[in-house]
Amino acid sequence: MREDRSASGVVCLTLDRPERLNAFTADDYRDVRLAFERAASDDGTRVIVLTGSGRAFSAGADRALVDGSAGADELRRAGDEFVAMLDAVDACEKPVVAAVNGLAVGIGCTILLHCDLVVSAASARFRFPFTALGVAPEAGSSVLLPARARWGDALWAMLSSEWIDAPAALAMGIVWRVVPDDALGAAAEDVAGTLAALDPAAVAATKRLLVAGRADAVRGAIAREHAEMAALVAARRNPS
């Protein structure tokens, strides 16, 4: 995780494992959480931009977490840090702008549903891969995606696990704006700069009003998602 701060109060958080397509480990979940907690408590921070380095925003969870080779203790820690990261993003009263520079898969896609504004490079691609992996949705996406997208679009994205290109993601409501690849950084800076120039107390109050109640819905969704995941794992271990 790399942190860069501008004089205007914009903090850019960059997922910085390009050789692994910015896939999340337990340490990455922790680092994102800590970065959001620092930004949220810092009076000088007015807007947060979240992006990735290299050709991916994030390819999702690291393979060692997906295939279980990380070990039981690390998997438990990753689960705890995963939820804590989402709580930190959701609790942040400062605007969160995601700048999607490439592939956004799994948590690399579902975390966007917790961000306030999503700006995408034209070449970015998105995927909710859960059914293809034989698992259930995560990160409260079972309620957050239908809240943003038309029901049919949300259902198809989740059930089919198909790739979604940037124009389709824009039409669905996952993405707010699509810009040329080489304009992504400037576009995100422009959005963040506009918000950073406004009265921070008024911005925070407005965001609180707009997202009021979302946290409870997300927590409920995550609990249901974990229950479904546990049932799928148990069925595999004890096939009838």
C-alpha positions as CSV (number, residue, x, y, z in Angstrom):
1,M,0.0,0.0,0.0
2,R,1.4,3.4,-1.0
3,E,0.1,6.7,0.3
4,D,0.5,10.0,-1.4
5,R,-0.9,13.3,-0.1
6,S,-1.6,16.5,-2.0
7,A,-1.5,20.0,-0.6
8,S,-5.3,20.2,-1.2
9,G,-6.0,17.4,1.3
10,V,-6.4,14.6,-1.1
11,V,-4.8,11.3,0.0
12,C,-4.3,8.7,-2.8
13,L,-4.1,5.1,-1.5
14,T,-2.5,2.8,-4.1
15,L,-2.7,-1.0,-4.0
16,D,0.9,-1.7,-4.9
17,R,1.6,-5.4,-5.6
18,P,1.5,-5.1,-9.4
19,E,3.4,-8.4,-9.9
20,R,0.4,-10.2,-8.2
21,L,-2.2,-8.0,-9.8
22,N,-2.7,-6.3,-6.4
23,A,-4.4,-9.4,-5.0
24,F,-5.3,-9.0,-1.4
25,T,-3.5,-10.9,1.4
26,A,-4.5,-10.6,5.1
27,D,-1.8,-8.0,5.4
28,D,-3.3,-6.0,2.5
29,Y,-6.7,-6.0,4.2
30,R,-5.0,-4.7,7.3
31,D,-3.0,-2.1,5.5
32,V,-6.1,-0.7,3.7
33,R,-8.0,-0.6,7.0
34,L,-5.2,1.2,8.8
35,A,-4.8,3.7,5.9
36,F,-8.5,4.5,6.0
37,E,-8.5,4.9,9.8
38,R,-5.5,7.3,9.5
39,A,-7.2,9.3,6.8
40,A,-10.6,9.4,8.6
41,S,-9.0,10.7,11.8
42,D,-6.7,13.3,10.1
43,D,-8.3,16.7,9.9
44,G,-6.0,17.6,6.9
45,T,-7.5,14.8,4.8
46,R,-10.6,15.8,2.9
47,V,-10.9,13.2,0.2
48,I,-9.5,9.7,-0.4
49,V,-8.7,8.2,-3.8
50,L,-8.3,4.4,-4.0
51,T,-6.5,3.0,-7.0
52,G,-4.1,0.3,-8.1
53,S,-0.7,0.1,-9.7
54,G,0.1,-1.8,-12.9
55,R,-2.5,-3.5,-15.1
56,A,-5.0,-4.3,-12.3
57,F,-7.0,-2.4,-9.8
58,S,-7.1,-5.7,-7.9
59,A,-7.6,-9.3,-9.0
60,G,-9.3,-10.2,-5.7
61,A,-8.1,-12.4,-2.9
62,D,-4.6,-13.8,-3.1
63,R,-4.5,-17.4,-4.5
64,A,-3.2,-18.7,-1.1
65,L,-6.5,-17.5,0.5
66,V,-8.6,-18.8,-2.3
67,D,-7.1,-22.3,-2.4
68,G,-6.6,-22.6,1.4
69,S,-2.8,-23.0,1.2
70,A,-2.3,-20.0,3.5
71,G,-3.3,-22.2,6.4
72,A,-6.2,-22.2,8.9
73,D,-4.8,-19.4,11.1
74,E,-4.0,-17.1,8.2
75,L,-7.5,-17.7,6.7
76,R,-9.1,-16.8,10.0
77,R,-7.0,-13.7,10.3
78,A,-7.8,-12.8,6.7
79,G,-11.5,-13.2,7.4
80,D,-11.3,-10.9,10.4
81,E,-9.2,-8.3,8.6
82,F,-11.5,-8.4,5.5
83,V,-14.6,-7.4,7.6
84,A,-12.6,-4.8,9.6
85,M,-11.4,-3.3,6.3
86,L,-14.9,-2.9,5.0
87,D,-16.0,-1.5,8.3
88,A,-13.3,1.2,8.0
89,V,-14.3,2.1,4.5
90,D,-17.9,2.3,5.4
91,A,-17.3,4.3,8.6
92,C,-15.2,6.9,6.7
93,E,-17.2,10.2,6.5
94,K,-14.9,11.6,3.9
95,P,-15.6,11.1,0.2
96,V,-14.0,8.0,-1.2
97,V,-13.2,8.1,-5.0
98,A,-12.1,4.8,-6.6
99,A,-10.0,5.1,-9.8
100,V,-10.2,1.7,-11.5
101,N,-7.1,1.3,-13.7
102,G,-7.5,-2.3,-14.9
103,L,-9.0,-5.6,-13.8
104,A,-11.3,-5.5,-10.9
105,V,-12.3,-9.0,-9.7
106,G,-13.8,-10.4,-6.5
107,I,-13.1,-8.0,-3.6
108,G,-11.4,-5.8,-6.2
109,C,-14.9,-5.4,-7.6
110,T,-17.1,-5.6,-4.5
111,I,-15.0,-3.0,-2.7
112,L,-16.1,-0.5,-5.3
113,L,-19.7,-0.8,-4.1
114,H,-18.4,0.6,-0.8
115,C,-16.8,3.6,-2.5
116,D,-18.8,6.8,-3.1
117,L,-17.7,7.6,-6.7
118,V,-16.1,5.2,-9.1
119,V,-14.1,6.5,-12.1
120,S,-13.0,3.9,-14.5
121,A,-10.4,3.6,-17.3
122,A,-12.0,2.7,-20.6
123,S,-10.1,-0.6,-20.7
124,A,-11.0,-1.7,-17.2
125,R,-12.9,-4.9,-16.8
126,F,-15.0,-6.1,-13.9
127,R,-16.1,-9.5,-12.6
128,F,-18.1,-11.0,-9.7
129,P,-16.6,-14.5,-10.1
130,F,-18.3,-16.2,-7.2
131,T,-20.5,-18.9,-8.9
132,A,-17.6,-19.8,-11.2
133,L,-15.5,-20.4,-8.0
134,G,-18.3,-22.3,-6.4
135,V,-18.7,-19.8,-3.6
136,A,-21.2,-17.2,-2.4
137,P,-21.1,-13.4,-2.9
138,E,-19.0,-11.4,-0.4
139,A,-18.6,-8.0,1.1
140,G,-22.3,-7.2,1.3
141,S,-22.5,-7.2,-2.5
142,S,-25.7,-9.2,-2.4
143,V,-27.5,-6.1,-1.3
144,L,-25.1,-3.3,-2.6
145,L,-25.1,-4.4,-6.2
146,P,-28.9,-4.6,-6.6
147,A,-29.1,-1.2,-4.9
148,R,-27.0,0.3,-7.7
149,A,-27.9,-1.8,-10.7
150,R,-31.1,-2.9,-12.4
151,W,-32.3,-6.2,-10.9
152,G,-31.7,-8.1,-14.1
153,D,-28.2,-6.7,-14.6
154,A,-27.3,-7.4,-10.9
155,L,-28.7,-10.9,-11.0
156,W,-26.9,-11.8,-14.3
157,A,-23.6,-10.4,-13.1
158,M,-23.7,-12.4,-9.9
159,L,-25.2,-15.6,-11.4
160,S,-23.1,-15.8,-14.6
161,S,-19.7,-14.7,-13.3
162,E,-19.2,-13.1,-16.7
163,W,-16.8,-10.3,-17.4
164,I,-18.2,-6.8,-17.5
165,D,-16.5,-4.1,-19.7
166,A,-16.4,-0.5,-18.6
167,P,-19.3,0.8,-20.8
168,A,-21.5,-2.0,-19.4
169,A,-20.4,-1.2,-15.8
170,L,-21.3,2.4,-16.4
171,A,-24.7,1.5,-17.7
172,M,-25.2,-0.8,-14.7
173,G,-24.3,1.9,-12.2
174,I,-21.2,0.1,-10.8
175,V,-19.1,2.9,-12.4
176,W,-19.9,6.6,-12.3
177,R,-17.7,7.8,-15.1
178,V,-15.5,6.2,-17.8
179,V,-12.5,8.1,-19.2
180,P,-9.6,7.3,-21.6
181,D,-6.9,5.2,-19.9
182,D,-4.4,8.0,-20.0
183,A,-6.8,10.4,-18.4
184,L,-7.7,8.3,-15.4
185,G,-5.3,9.9,-12.9
186,A,-6.3,13.5,-13.9
187,A,-10.0,12.7,-13.9
188,A,-9.8,11.3,-10.4
189,E,-7.7,14.2,-9.2
190,D,-10.2,16.6,-10.7
191,V,-13.1,14.9,-8.9
192,A,-11.3,14.7,-5.6
193,G,-10.1,18.3,-5.9
194,T,-13.6,19.6,-6.5
195,L,-14.8,17.9,-3.3
196,A,-11.7,18.9,-1.3
197,A,-12.3,22.5,-2.0
198,L,-15.8,22.4,-0.4
199,D,-16.6,22.9,3.3
200,P,-15.5,19.6,4.9
201,A,-18.1,19.7,7.6
202,A,-20.9,20.1,5.1
203,V,-19.5,17.4,2.8
204,A,-19.3,15.0,5.8
205,A,-22.8,15.8,6.9
206,T,-24.2,15.3,3.4
207,K,-22.4,11.9,3.0
208,R,-23.7,10.8,6.4
209,L,-27.3,11.5,5.3
210,L,-26.8,9.8,1.9
211,V,-25.4,6.6,3.4
212,A,-27.5,6.4,6.6
213,G,-28.7,2.9,7.2
214,R,-26.3,1.3,4.7
215,A,-24.0,0.0,7.3
216,D,-26.8,-2.1,8.9
217,A,-27.8,-3.5,5.6
218,V,-24.2,-4.4,4.7
219,R,-23.6,-6.1,8.1
220,G,-26.8,-8.2,7.6
221,A,-25.8,-9.1,4.1
222,I,-22.3,-10.1,5.2
223,A,-23.7,-12.4,7.9
224,R,-26.0,-14.1,5.4
225,E,-23.2,-14.4,2.8
226,H,-21.0,-16.0,5.4
227,A,-23.7,-18.5,6.4
228,E,-24.2,-19.5,2.7
229,M,-20.4,-19.8,2.3
230,A,-20.2,-22.0,5.3
231,A,-23.0,-24.2,4.0
232,L,-21.2,-24.6,0.6
233,V,-17.9,-25.5,2.2
234,A,-19.6,-28.0,4.5
235,A,-21.4,-29.6,1.6
236,R,-18.1,-30.1,-0.2
237,R,-16.5,-31.6,2.8
238,N,-19.4,-34.0,3.5
239,P,-21.0,-34.8,0.1
240,S,-24.2,-36.8,0.4
